[in-house]
Amino acid sequence: INMSPSSPLGLKIPQETWTGSKPNYDNLRIFGCEAYALISKDDCRKLELRSRKCVFLGYGLDSEIGYRL
């Protein structure tokens, strides 16, 4: 709701009205899209894959940049 345009604000979102600049939507992803989870170097050997193919399910509850895969 906070990222959708509002008619009292002249079809701007609250963040755009407050800061005066357009927000960055680069971290938003499509639900159900293909994603890759990074595996730490300690858990894999030299020639093993360092990521695992997953499906994007949503955003984490604890942080702004966390994803649920």
N, C-alpha and C positions, 0 to 999 in steps of 0.2 A: 504494500500500500504506500509506503514512504517513497518508493521509486517510480510511482505513476504520476502523470500530470494532473494538476488540479485547476479547475476553472477559476476559483478566486485568485489564484496566483498568475493568471494569464497563460494557462496551459504550460507552466513550468513546474518542475518538481521542487519540493522544499529545499533540497540541497543546493540546487542551482540558484534559487532565490537568496539563500543564506550566504553562499560563498561568492556568487557572481560568475562562476565558471561551470561549464558542463561537466557532469560526472564521467568517470571512466568505467566502462562496462567490460573491459578486457577479461576480468576474472569470472564472468558469468559463463556457464556451460549449459548445453542442452541435456535434459534428463534422458537417460538411456543411451547416451553416446559412448563410444569406445574411449577408454582411459587407460593409463599405465601407472602402476604403483611402483615406486622405487624400492629396491631391496638393498639393504646396507651391505657394504663391502665385507663386513665380518660374517655375514650369513651366506655368502656365496664364494665359490672357488674362482680361480683365475679365468677359466674359459666359459663359465656359466653365465646365463642371462642375468642382467642387473635390474630388470623390471619384469613385472607380471601384468598381462593383459586383463583388464577388468571392465565392468560396466559402471558408468556414473549413476549413482542413486540419489545424491542430494548433497547438501552442504552440512558441515559439521556444526555442532551446537556450541562448542567452546571457543572457536576462533573464527575470524573473518575469512581466512584463506584455506581452512580445512575442508576436505571433500570426503564424502562417504562413497566408497567403491565396493 
